[in-house]
């Protein structure tokens, strides 16, 4: 069989531009920080986005606080990841870079605060524990539940 040397198709992808952005709450719900990329899929309305008030009422105030903090970390982490993807193709965009720097600082502080108040979420958070108490012999990485289990305690 003779192989054709012609192209079957040529893909054309328009270059994304920096535009209007969603806030962190809306970005996490829609799946992008970029409003122009929000092309909802019909099934998206069926996705459960938050706990109902009856489920939330069953949690202790400490569990509610922990879950709220985890959600805030998830939001800022999502924005960080979306910015990283954008900057992979737009490394010279100074607005995106400035926002990334701000988000990285926010996330680092949030992770540190969470580790201090609850338990470390990442191995990087362990450094803060040893920095505050150099004599600590606690390997407390495994003290908290795994975040994707959907619980704090």
Chimera marker file (.cmm) of the C-alpha trace (Angstrom):
<marker_set name="trace">
<marker id="1" x="0.000" y="0.000" z="0.000" r="1" g="1" b="0" radius="0.5"/>
<marker id="2" x="1.388" y="3.353" z="-0.988" r="1" g="1" b="0" radius="0.5"/>
<marker id="3" x="1.371" y="5.975" z="1.804" r="1" g="1" b="0" radius="0.5"/>
<marker id="4" x="0.040" y="9.363" z="0.841" r="1" g="1" b="0" radius="0.5"/>
<marker id="5" x="2.390" y="12.233" z="1.505" r="1" g="1" b="0" radius="0.5"/>
<marker id="6" x="-0.410" y="14.720" z="1.883" r="1" g="1" b="0" radius="0.5"/>
<marker id="7" x="-1.729" y="16.030" z="5.162" r="1" g="1" b="0" radius="0.5"/>
<marker id="8" x="-5.085" y="14.727" z="6.244" r="1" g="1" b="0" radius="0.5"/>
<marker id="9" x="-5.717" y="17.808" z="8.351" r="1" g="1" b="0" radius="0.5"/>
<marker id="10" x="-3.940" y="20.824" z="9.694" r="1" g="1" b="0" radius="0.5"/>
<marker id="11" x="-4.965" y="22.034" z="13.124" r="1" g="1" b="0" radius="0.5"/>
<marker id="12" x="-5.277" y="25.714" z="13.742" r="1" g="1" b="0" radius="0.5"/>
<marker id="13" x="-5.468" y="26.938" z="17.322" r="1" g="1" b="0" radius="0.5"/>
<marker id="14" x="-5.910" y="30.642" z="17.957" r="1" g="1" b="0" radius="0.5"/>
<marker id="15" x="-3.478" y="32.219" z="20.397" r="1" g="1" b="0" radius="0.5"/>
<marker id="16" x="-5.089" y="32.972" z="23.736" r="1" g="1" b="0" radius="0.5"/>
<marker id="17" x="-4.900" y="36.554" z="24.907" r="1" g="1" b="0" radius="0.5"/>
<marker id="18" x="-4.887" y="38.004" z="28.420" r="1" g="1" b="0" radius="0.5"/>
<marker id="19" x="-8.402" y="39.179" z="29.133" r="1" g="1" b="0" radius="0.5"/>
<marker id="20" x="-11.050" y="39.527" z="31.778" r="1" g="1" b="0" radius="0.5"/>
<marker id="21" x="-10.613" y="37.083" z="34.668" r="1" g="1" b="0" radius="0.5"/>
<marker id="22" x="-13.007" y="35.347" z="37.017" r="1" g="1" b="0" radius="0.5"/>
<marker id="23" x="-12.634" y="35.733" z="40.769" r="1" g="1" b="0" radius="0.5"/>
<marker id="24" x="-11.355" y="32.644" z="42.601" r="1" g="1" b="0" radius="0.5"/>
<marker id="25" x="-14.832" y="31.340" z="43.508" r="1" g="1" b="0" radius="0.5"/>
<marker id="26" x="-16.142" y="31.529" z="39.952" r="1" g="1" b="0" radius="0.5"/>
<marker id="27" x="-12.878" y="30.244" z="38.457" r="1" g="1" b="0" radius="0.5"/>
<marker id="28" x="-13.040" y="27.049" z="40.489" r="1" g="1" b="0" radius="0.5"/>
<marker id="29" x="-16.710" y="26.519" z="39.578" r="1" g="1" b="0" radius="0.5"/>
<marker id="30" x="-16.217" y="27.122" z="35.847" r="1" g="1" b="0" radius="0.5"/>
<marker id="31" x="-12.851" y="25.416" z="35.454" r="1" g="1" b="0" radius="0.5"/>
<marker id="32" x="-10.889" y="28.407" z="34.188" r="1" g="1" b="0" radius="0.5"/>
<marker id="33" x="-9.803" y="31.841" z="35.369" r="1" g="1" b="0" radius="0.5"/>
<marker id="34" x="-10.277" y="33.212" z="31.844" r="1" g="1" b="0" radius="0.5"/>
<marker id="35" x="-13.829" y="34.327" z="31.040" r="1" g="1" b="0" radius="0.5"/>
<marker id="36" x="-13.259" y="33.960" z="27.298" r="1" g="1" b="0" radius="0.5"/>
<marker id="37" x="-12.422" y="30.274" z="27.744" r="1" g="1" b="0" radius="0.5"/>
<marker id="38" x="-15.609" y="29.519" z="29.686" r="1" g="1" b="0" radius="0.5"/>
<marker id="39" x="-17.537" y="27.403" z="27.248" r="1" g="1" b="0" radius="0.5"/>
<marker id="40" x="-19.886" y="25.478" z="29.557" r="1" g="1" b="0" radius="0.5"/>
<marker id="41" x="-20.744" y="21.886" z="28.864" r="1" g="1" b="0" radius="0.5"/>
<marker id="42" x="-24.399" y="20.992" z="29.370" r="1" g="1" b="0" radius="0.5"/>
<marker id="43" x="-23.591" y="18.442" z="32.107" r="1" g="1" b="0" radius="0.5"/>
<marker id="44" x="-21.757" y="21.035" z="34.187" r="1" g="1" b="0" radius="0.5"/>
<marker id="45" x="-25.013" y="22.030" z="35.852" r="1" g="1" b="0" radius="0.5"/>
<marker id="46" x="-25.308" y="18.522" z="37.284" r="1" g="1" b="0" radius="0.5"/>
<marker id="47" x="-22.011" y="18.691" z="39.196" r="1" g="1" b="0" radius="0.5"/>
<marker id="48" x="-22.335" y="19.146" z="42.927" r="1" g="1" b="0" radius="0.5"/>
<marker id="49" x="-20.312" y="22.212" z="43.886" r="1" g="1" b="0" radius="0.5"/>
<marker id="50" x="-20.813" y="22.520" z="47.625" r="1" g="1" b="0" radius="0.5"/>
<marker id="51" x="-22.185" y="20.869" z="50.708" r="1" g="1" b="0" radius="0.5"/>
<marker id="52" x="-25.851" y="21.359" z="51.432" r="1" g="1" b="0" radius="0.5"/>
<marker id="53" x="-26.678" y="23.252" z="54.584" r="1" g="1" b="0" radius="0.5"/>
<marker id="54" x="-27.961" y="20.069" z="56.280" r="1" g="1" b="0" radius="0.5"/>
<marker id="55" x="-24.669" y="18.245" z="55.662" r="1" g="1" b="0" radius="0.5"/>
<marker id="56" x="-22.714" y="21.288" z="56.795" r="1" g="1" b="0" radius="0.5"/>
<marker id="57" x="-24.794" y="21.562" z="59.984" r="1" g="1" b="0" radius="0.5"/>
<marker id="58" x="-23.656" y="18.065" z="61.018" r="1" g="1" b="0" radius="0.5"/>
<marker id="59" x="-20.041" y="19.159" z="61.154" r="1" g="1" b="0" radius="0.5"/>
<marker id="60" x="-18.449" y="20.643" z="64.237" r="1" g="1" b="0" radius="0.5"/>
<marker id="61" x="-17.362" y="24.300" z="64.061" r="1" g="1" b="0" radius="0.5"/>
<marker id="62" x="-13.737" y="23.079" z="63.927" r="1" g="1" b="0" radius="0.5"/>
<marker id="63" x="-14.512" y="20.789" z="60.951" r="1" g="1" b="0" radius="0.5"/>
<marker id="64" x="-16.372" y="23.596" z="59.191" r="1" g="1" b="0" radius="0.5"/>
<marker id="65" x="-13.431" y="25.958" z="59.699" r="1" g="1" b="0" radius="0.5"/>
<marker id="66" x="-10.986" y="23.338" z="58.436" r="1" g="1" b="0" radius="0.5"/>
<marker id="67" x="-13.104" y="22.657" z="55.337" r="1" g="1" b="0" radius="0.5"/>
<marker id="68" x="-13.444" y="26.383" z="54.623" r="1" g="1" b="0" radius="0.5"/>
<marker id="69" x="-9.661" y="26.801" z="54.793" r="1" g="1" b="0" radius="0.5"/>
<marker id="70" x="-9.151" y="23.776" z="52.535" r="1" g="1" b="0" radius="0.5"/>
<marker id="71" x="-11.572" y="25.277" z="49.995" r="1" g="1" b="0" radius="0.5"/>
<marker id="72" x="-9.679" y="28.587" z="50.029" r="1" g="1" b="0" radius="0.5"/>
<marker id="73" x="-6.402" y="26.723" z="49.432" r="1" g="1" b="0" radius="0.5"/>
<marker id="74" x="-8.045" y="24.778" z="46.604" r="1" g="1" b="0" radius="0.5"/>
<marker id="75" x="-9.226" y="28.008" z="44.969" r="1" g="1" b="0" radius="0.5"/>
<marker id="76" x="-5.840" y="29.728" z="45.073" r="1" g="1" b="0" radius="0.5"/>
<marker id="77" x="-4.135" y="26.508" z="43.913" r="1" g="1" b="0" radius="0.5"/>
<marker id="78" x="-6.489" y="26.308" z="40.941" r="1" g="1" b="0" radius="0.5"/>
<marker id="79" x="-5.731" y="29.900" z="39.952" r="1" g="1" b="0" radius="0.5"/>
<marker id="80" x="-1.995" y="29.161" z="40.301" r="1" g="1" b="0" radius="0.5"/>
<marker id="81" x="-2.266" y="26.117" z="38.023" r="1" g="1" b="0" radius="0.5"/>
<marker id="82" x="-4.308" y="27.980" z="35.395" r="1" g="1" b="0" radius="0.5"/>
<marker id="83" x="-1.803" y="30.838" z="35.390" r="1" g="1" b="0" radius="0.5"/>
<marker id="84" x="1.074" y="28.381" z="35.023" r="1" g="1" b="0" radius="0.5"/>
<marker id="85" x="-0.595" y="26.852" z="31.969" r="1" g="1" b="0" radius="0.5"/>
<marker id="86" x="-1.148" y="30.296" z="30.466" r="1" g="1" b="0" radius="0.5"/>
<marker id="87" x="2.442" y="31.383" z="31.165" r="1" g="1" b="0" radius="0.5"/>
<marker id="88" x="3.765" y="28.201" z="29.515" r="1" g="1" b="0" radius="0.5"/>
<marker id="89" x="2.607" y="29.711" z="26.213" r="1" g="1" b="0" radius="0.5"/>
<marker id="90" x="2.881" y="33.410" z="27.162" r="1" g="1" b="0" radius="0.5"/>
<marker id="91" x="6.099" y="33.700" z="29.211" r="1" g="1" b="0" radius="0.5"/>
<marker id="92" x="6.490" y="37.428" z="28.453" r="1" g="1" b="0" radius="0.5"/>
<marker id="93" x="3.041" y="38.465" z="29.757" r="1" g="1" b="0" radius="0.5"/>
<marker id="94" x="3.937" y="40.741" z="32.683" r="1" g="1" b="0" radius="0.5"/>
<marker id="95" x="0.350" y="40.989" z="33.970" r="1" g="1" b="0" radius="0.5"/>
<marker id="96" x="0.088" y="37.214" z="34.238" r="1" g="1" b="0" radius="0.5"/>
<marker id="97" x="3.513" y="36.981" z="35.843" r="1" g="1" b="0" radius="0.5"/>
<marker id="98" x="2.629" y="39.633" z="38.425" r="1" g="1" b="0" radius="0.5"/>
<marker id="99" x="-0.568" y="37.785" z="39.265" r="1" g="1" b="0" radius="0.5"/>
<marker id="100" x="1.326" y="34.483" z="39.543" r="1" g="1" b="0" radius="0.5"/>
<marker id="101" x="3.802" y="36.035" z="41.980" r="1" g="1" b="0" radius="0.5"/>
<marker id="102" x="0.936" y="37.314" z="44.118" r="1" g="1" b="0" radius="0.5"/>
<marker id="103" x="-0.915" y="33.969" z="44.030" r="1" g="1" b="0" radius="0.5"/>
<marker id="104" x="2.235" y="31.987" z="44.888" r="1" g="1" b="0" radius="0.5"/>
<marker id="105" x="2.750" y="34.154" z="47.968" r="1" g="1" b="0" radius="0.5"/>
<marker id="106" x="-0.897" y="33.771" z="48.994" r="1" g="1" b="0" radius="0.5"/>
<marker id="107" x="-0.781" y="30.009" z="48.611" r="1" g="1" b="0" radius="0.5"/>
<marker id="108" x="2.458" y="29.652" z="50.541" r="1" g="1" b="0" radius="0.5"/>
<marker id="109" x="1.028" y="31.682" z="53.422" r="1" g="1" b="0" radius="0.5"/>
<marker id="110" x="-2.265" y="29.763" z="53.381" r="1" g="1" b="0" radius="0.5"/>
<marker id="111" x="-0.477" y="26.402" z="53.462" r="1" g="1" b="0" radius="0.5"/>
<marker id="112" x="1.719" y="27.586" z="56.313" r="1" g="1" b="0" radius="0.5"/>
<marker id="113" x="-1.253" y="28.888" z="58.305" r="1" g="1" b="0" radius="0.5"/>
<marker id="114" x="-3.166" y="25.653" z="57.737" r="1" g="1" b="0" radius="0.5"/>
<marker id="115" x="-0.201" y="23.549" z="58.871" r="1" g="1" b="0" radius="0.5"/>
<marker id="116" x="0.098" y="25.623" z="62.037" r="1" g="1" b="0" radius="0.5"/>
<marker id="117" x="-3.600" y="25.452" z="62.866" r="1" g="1" b="0" radius="0.5"/>
<marker id="118" x="-4.437" y="21.911" z="61.697" r="1" g="1" b="0" radius="0.5"/>
<marker id="119" x="-1.765" y="19.715" z="60.073" r="1" g="1" b="0" radius="0.5"/>
<marker id="120" x="0.665" y="19.940" z="57.122" r="1" g="1" b="0" radius="0.5"/>
<marker id="121" x="-0.866" y="19.419" z="53.681" r="1" g="1" b="0" radius="0.5"/>
<marker id="122" x="2.414" y="19.181" z="51.788" r="1" g="1" b="0" radius="0.5"/>
<marker id="123" x="5.934" y="18.122" z="52.670" r="1" g="1" b="0" radius="0.5"/>
<marker id="124" x="6.991" y="21.762" z="52.182" r="1" g="1" b="0" radius="0.5"/>
<marker id="125" x="4.798" y="22.658" z="55.180" r="1" g="1" b="0" radius="0.5"/>
<marker id="126" x="6.941" y="20.427" z="57.384" r="1" g="1" b="0" radius="0.5"/>
<marker id="127" x="9.797" y="22.919" z="57.055" r="1" g="1" b="0" radius="0.5"/>
<marker id="128" x="7.770" y="25.551" z="58.897" r="1" g="1" b="0" radius="0.5"/>
<marker id="129" x="7.180" y="23.174" z="61.795" r="1" g="1" b="0" radius="0.5"/>
<marker id="130" x="10.909" y="22.506" z="62.178" r="1" g="1" b="0" radius="0.5"/>
<marker id="131" x="11.731" y="26.180" z="61.635" r="1" g="1" b="0" radius="0.5"/>
<marker id="132" x="9.467" y="27.196" z="64.543" r="1" g="1" b="0" radius="0.5"/>
<marker id="133" x="10.771" y="24.363" z="66.736" r="1" g="1" b="0" radius="0.5"/>
<marker id="134" x="14.190" y="23.061" z="65.584" r="1" g="1" b="0" radius="0.5"/>
<marker id="135" x="14.207" y="20.420" z="68.340" r="1" g="1" b="0" radius="0.5"/>
<marker id="136" x="10.903" y="18.924" z="67.144" r="1" g="1" b="0" radius="0.5"/>
<marker id="137" x="11.016" y="15.195" z="66.491" r="1" g="1" b="0" radius="0.5"/>
<marker id="138" x="7.468" y="15.129" z="65.134" r="1" g="1" b="0" radius="0.5"/>
<marker id="139" x="7.014" y="13.598" z="61.726" r="1" g="1" b="0" radius="0.5"/>
<marker id="140" x="3.406" y="14.760" z="61.629" r="1" g="1" b="0" radius="0.5"/>
<marker id="141" x="2.813" y="14.474" z="57.909" r="1" g="1" b="0" radius="0.5"/>
<marker id="142" x="0.382" y="11.617" z="58.504" r="1" g="1" b="0" radius="0.5"/>
<marker id="143" x="-1.558" y="13.258" z="61.365" r="1" g="1" b="0" radius="0.5"/>
<marker id="144" x="-4.362" y="14.739" z="59.290" r="1" g="1" b="0" radius="0.5"/>
<marker id="145" x="-6.706" y="12.958" z="56.912" r="1" g="1" b="0" radius="0.5"/>
<marker id="146" x="-5.912" y="12.981" z="53.240" r="1" g="1" b="0" radius="0.5"/>
<marker id="147" x="-7.546" y="16.135" z="51.762" r="1" g="1" b="0" radius="0.5"/>
<marker id="148" x="-9.248" y="14.270" z="48.902" r="1" g="1" b="0" radius="0.5"/>
<marker id="149" x="-11.153" y="12.185" z="51.451" r="1" g="1" b="0" radius="0.5"/>
<marker id="150" x="-13.386" y="15.231" z="51.893" r="1" g="1" b="0" radius="0.5"/>
<marker id="151" x="-13.038" y="15.497" z="55.657" r="1" g="1" b="0" radius="0.5"/>
<marker id="152" x="-10.826" y="17.312" z="58.113" r="1" g="1" b="0" radius="0.5"/>
<marker id="153" x="-11.197" y="15.024" z="61.117" r="1" g="1" b="0" radius="0.5"/>
<link id1="1" id2="2" r="1" g="1" b="0" radius="0.2"/>
<link id1="2" id2="3" r="1" g="1" b="0" radius="0.2"/>
<link id1="3" id2="4" r="1" g="1" b="0" radius="0.2"/>
<link id1="4" id2="5" r="1" g="1" b="0" radius="0.2"/>
<link id1="5" id2="6" r="1" g="1" b="0" radius="0.2"/>
<link id1="6" id2="7" r="1" g="1" b="0" radius="0.2"/>
<link id1="7" id2="8" r="1" g="1" b="0" radius="0.2"/>
<link id1="8" id2="9" r="1" g="1" b="0" radius="0.2"/>
<link id1="9" id2="10" r="1" g="1" b="0" radius="0.2"/>
<link id1="10" id2="11" r="1" g="1" b="0" radius="0.2"/>
<link id1="11" id2="12" r="1" g="1" b="0" radius="0.2"/>
<link id1="12" id2="13" r="1" g="1" b="0" radius="0.2"/>
<link id1="13" id2="14" r="1" g="1" b="0" radius="0.2"/>
<link id1="14" id2="15" r="1" g="1" b="0" radius="0.2"/>
<link id1="15" id2="16" r="1" g="1" b="0" radius="0.2"/>
<link id1="16" id2="17" r="1" g="1" b="0" radius="0.2"/>
<link id1="17" id2="18" r="1" g="1" b="0" radius="0.2"/>
<link id1="18" id2="19" r="1" g="1" b="0" radius="0.2"/>
<link id1="19" id2="20" r="1" g="1" b="0" radius="0.2"/>
<link id1="20" id2="21" r="1" g="1" b="0" radius="0.2"/>
<link id1="21" id2="22" r="1" g="1" b="0" radius="0.2"/>
<link id1="22" id2="23" r="1" g="1" b="0" radius="0.2"/>
<link id1="23" id2="24" r="1" g="1" b="0" radius="0.2"/>
<link id1="24" id2="25" r="1" g="1" b="0" radius="0.2"/>
<link id1="25" id2="26" r="1" g="1" b="0" radius="0.2"/>
<link id1="26" id2="27" r="1" g="1" b="0" radius="0.2"/>
<link id1="27" id2="28" r="1" g="1" b="0" radius="0.2"/>
<link id1="28" id2="29" r="1" g="1" b="0" radius="0.2"/>
<link id1="29" id2="30" r="1" g="1" b="0" radius="0.2"/>
<link id1="30" id2="31" r="1" g="1" b="0" radius="0.2"/>
<link id1="31" id2="32" r="1" g="1" b="0" radius="0.2"/>
<link id1="32" id2="33" r="1" g="1" b="0" radius="0.2"/>
<link id1="33" id2="34" r="1" g="1" b="0" radius="0.2"/>
<link id1="34" id2="35" r="1" g="1" b="0" radius="0.2"/>
<link id1="35" id2="36" r="1" g="1" b="0" radius="0.2"/>
<link id1="36" id2="37" r="1" g="1" b="0" radius="0.2"/>
<link id1="37" id2="38" r="1" g="1" b="0" radius="0.2"/>
<link id1="38" id2="39" r="1" g="1" b="0" radius="0.2"/>
<link id1="39" id2="40" r="1" g="1" b="0" radius="0.2"/>
<link id1="40" id2="41" r="1" g="1" b="0" radius="0.2"/>
<link id1="41" id2="42" r="1" g="1" b="0" radius="0.2"/>
<link id1="42" id2="43" r="1" g="1" b="0" radius="0.2"/>
<link id1="43" id2="44" r="1" g="1" b="0" radius="0.2"/>
<link id1="44" id2="45" r="1" g="1" b="0" radius="0.2"/>
<link id1="45" id2="46" r="1" g="1" b="0" radius="0.2"/>
<link id1="46" id2="47" r="1" g="1" b="0" radius="0.2"/>
<link id1="47" id2="48" r="1" g="1" b="0" radius="0.2"/>
<link id1="48" id2="49" r="1" g="1" b="0" radius="0.2"/>
<link id1="49" id2="50" r="1" g="1" b="0" radius="0.2"/>
<link id1="50" id2="51" r="1" g="1" b="0" radius="0.2"/>
<link id1="51" id2="52" r="1" g="1" b="0" radius="0.2"/>
<link id1="52" id2="53" r="1" g="1" b="0" radius="0.2"/>
<link id1="53" id2="54" r="1" g="1" b="0" radius="0.2"/>
<link id1="54" id2="55" r="1" g="1" b="0" radius="0.2"/>
<link id1="55" id2="56" r="1" g="1" b="0" radius="0.2"/>
<link id1="56" id2="57" r="1" g="1" b="0" radius="0.2"/>
<link id1="57" id2="58" r="1" g="1" b="0" radius="0.2"/>
<link id1="58" id2="59" r="1" g="1" b="0" radius="0.2"/>
<link id1="59" id2="60" r="1" g="1" b="0" radius="0.2"/>
<link id1="60" id2="61" r="1" g="1" b="0" radius="0.2"/>
<link id1="61" id2="62" r="1" g="1" b="0" radius="0.2"/>
<link id1="62" id2="63" r="1" g="1" b="0" radius="0.2"/>
<link id1="63" id2="64" r="1" g="1" b="0" radius="0.2"/>
<link id1="64" id2="65" r="1" g="1" b="0" radius="0.2"/>
<link id1="65" id2="66" r="1" g="1" b="0" radius="0.2"/>
<link id1="66" id2="67" r="1" g="1" b="0" radius="0.2"/>
<link id1="67" id2="68" r="1" g="1" b="0" radius="0.2"/>
<link id1="68" id2="69" r="1" g="1" b="0" radius="0.2"/>
<link id1="69" id2="70" r="1" g="1" b="0" radius="0.2"/>
<link id1="70" id2="71" r="1" g="1" b="0" radius="0.2"/>
<link id1="71" id2="72" r="1" g="1" b="0" radius="0.2"/>
<link id1="72" id2="73" r="1" g="1" b="0" radius="0.2"/>
<link id1="73" id2="74" r="1" g="1" b="0" radius="0.2"/>
<link id1="74" id2="75" r="1" g="1" b="0" radius="0.2"/>
<link id1="75" id2="76" r="1" g="1" b="0" radius="0.2"/>
<link id1="76" id2="77" r="1" g="1" b="0" radius="0.2"/>
<link id1="77" id2="78" r="1" g="1" b="0" radius="0.2"/>
<link id1="78" id2="79" r="1" g="1" b="0" radius="0.2"/>
<link id1="79" id2="80" r="1" g="1" b="0" radius="0.2"/>
<link id1="80" id2="81" r="1" g="1" b="0" radius="0.2"/>
<link id1="81" id2="82" r="1" g="1" b="0" radius="0.2"/>
<link id1="82" id2="83" r="1" g="1" b="0" radius="0.2"/>
<link id1="83" id2="84" r="1" g="1" b="0" radius="0.2"/>
<link id1="84" id2="85" r="1" g="1" b="0" radius="0.2"/>
<link id1="85" id2="86" r="1" g="1" b="0" radius="0.2"/>
<link id1="86" id2="87" r="1" g="1" b="0" radius="0.2"/>
<link id1="87" id2="88" r="1" g="1" b="0" radius="0.2"/>
<link id1="88" id2="89" r="1" g="1" b="0" radius="0.2"/>
<link id1="89" id2="90" r="1" g="1" b="0" radius="0.2"/>
<link id1="90" id2="91" r="1" g="1" b="0" radius="0.2"/>
<link id1="91" id2="92" r="1" g="1" b="0" radius="0.2"/>
<link id1="92" id2="93" r="1" g="1" b="0" radius="0.2"/>
<link id1="93" id2="94" r="1" g="1" b="0" radius="0.2"/>
<link id1="94" id2="95" r="1" g="1" b="0" radius="0.2"/>
<link id1="95" id2="96" r="1" g="1" b="0" radius="0.2"/>
<link id1="96" id2="97" r="1" g="1" b="0" radius="0.2"/>
<link id1="97" id2="98" r="1" g="1" b="0" radius="0.2"/>
<link id1="98" id2="99" r="1" g="1" b="0" radius="0.2"/>
<link id1="99" id2="100" r="1" g="1" b="0" radius="0.2"/>
<link id1="100" id2="101" r="1" g="1" b="0" radius="0.2"/>
<link id1="101" id2="102" r="1" g="1" b="0" radius="0.2"/>
<link id1="102" id2="103" r="1" g="1" b="0" radius="0.2"/>
<link id1="103" id2="104" r="1" g="1" b="0" radius="0.2"/>
<link id1="104" id2="105" r="1" g="1" b="0" radius="0.2"/>
<link id1="105" id2="106" r="1" g="1" b="0" radius="0.2"/>
<link id1="106" id2="107" r="1" g="1" b="0" radius="0.2"/>
<link id1="107" id2="108" r="1" g="1" b="0" radius="0.2"/>
<link id1="108" id2="109" r="1" g="1" b="0" radius="0.2"/>
<link id1="109" id2="110" r="1" g="1" b="0" radius="0.2"/>
<link id1="110" id2="111" r="1" g="1" b="0" radius="0.2"/>
<link id1="111" id2="112" r="1" g="1" b="0" radius="0.2"/>
<link id1="112" id2="113" r="1" g="1" b="0" radius="0.2"/>
<link id1="113" id2="114" r="1" g="1" b="0" radius="0.2"/>
<link id1="114" id2="115" r="1" g="1" b="0" radius="0.2"/>
<link id1="115" id2="116" r="1" g="1" b="0" radius="0.2"/>
<link id1="116" id2="117" r="1" g="1" b="0" radius="0.2"/>
<link id1="117" id2="118" r="1" g="1" b="0" radius="0.2"/>
<link id1="118" id2="119" r="1" g="1" b="0" radius="0.2"/>
<link id1="119" id2="120" r="1" g="1" b="0" radius="0.2"/>
<link id1="120" id2="121" r="1" g="1" b="0" radius="0.2"/>
<link id1="121" id2="122" r="1" g="1" b="0" radius="0.2"/>
<link id1="122" id2="123" r="1" g="1" b="0" radius="0.2"/>
<link id1="123" id2="124" r="1" g="1" b="0" radius="0.2"/>
<link id1="124" id2="125" r="1" g="1" b="0" radius="0.2"/>
<link id1="125" id2="126" r="1" g="1" b="0" radius="0.2"/>
<link id1="126" id2="127" r="1" g="1" b="0" radius="0.2"/>
<link id1="127" id2="128" r="1" g="1" b="0" radius="0.2"/>
<link id1="128" id2="129" r="1" g="1" b="0" radius="0.2"/>
<link id1="129" id2="130" r="1" g="1" b="0" radius="0.2"/>
<link id1="130" id2="131" r="1" g="1" b="0" radius="0.2"/>
<link id1="131" id2="132" r="1" g="1" b="0" radius="0.2"/>
<link id1="132" id2="133" r="1" g="1" b="0" radius="0.2"/>
<link id1="133" id2="134" r="1" g="1" b="0" radius="0.2"/>
<link id1="134" id2="135" r="1" g="1" b="0" radius="0.2"/>
<link id1="135" id2="136" r="1" g="1" b="0" radius="0.2"/>
<link id1="136" id2="137" r="1" g="1" b="0" radius="0.2"/>
<link id1="137" id2="138" r="1" g="1" b="0" radius="0.2"/>
<link id1="138" id2="139" r="1" g="1" b="0" radius="0.2"/>
<link id1="139" id2="140" r="1" g="1" b="0" radius="0.2"/>
<link id1="140" id2="141" r="1" g="1" b="0" radius="0.2"/>
<link id1="141" id2="142" r="1" g="1" b="0" radius="0.2"/>
<link id1="142" id2="143" r="1" g="1" b="0" radius="0.2"/>
<link id1="143" id2="144" r="1" g="1" b="0" radius="0.2"/>
<link id1="144" id2="145" r="1" g="1" b="0" radius="0.2"/>
<link id1="145" id2="146" r="1" g="1" b="0" radius="0.2"/>
<link id1="146" id2="147" r="1" g="1" b="0" radius="0.2"/>
<link id1="147" id2="148" r="1" g="1" b="0" radius="0.2"/>
<link id1="148" id2="149" r="1" g="1" b="0" radius="0.2"/>
<link id1="149" id2="150" r="1" g="1" b="0" radius="0.2"/>
<link id1="150" id2="151" r="1" g="1" b="0" radius="0.2"/>
<link id1="151" id2="152" r="1" g="1" b="0" radius="0.2"/>
<link id1="152" id2="153" r="1" g="1" b="0" radius="0.2"/>
</marker_set>
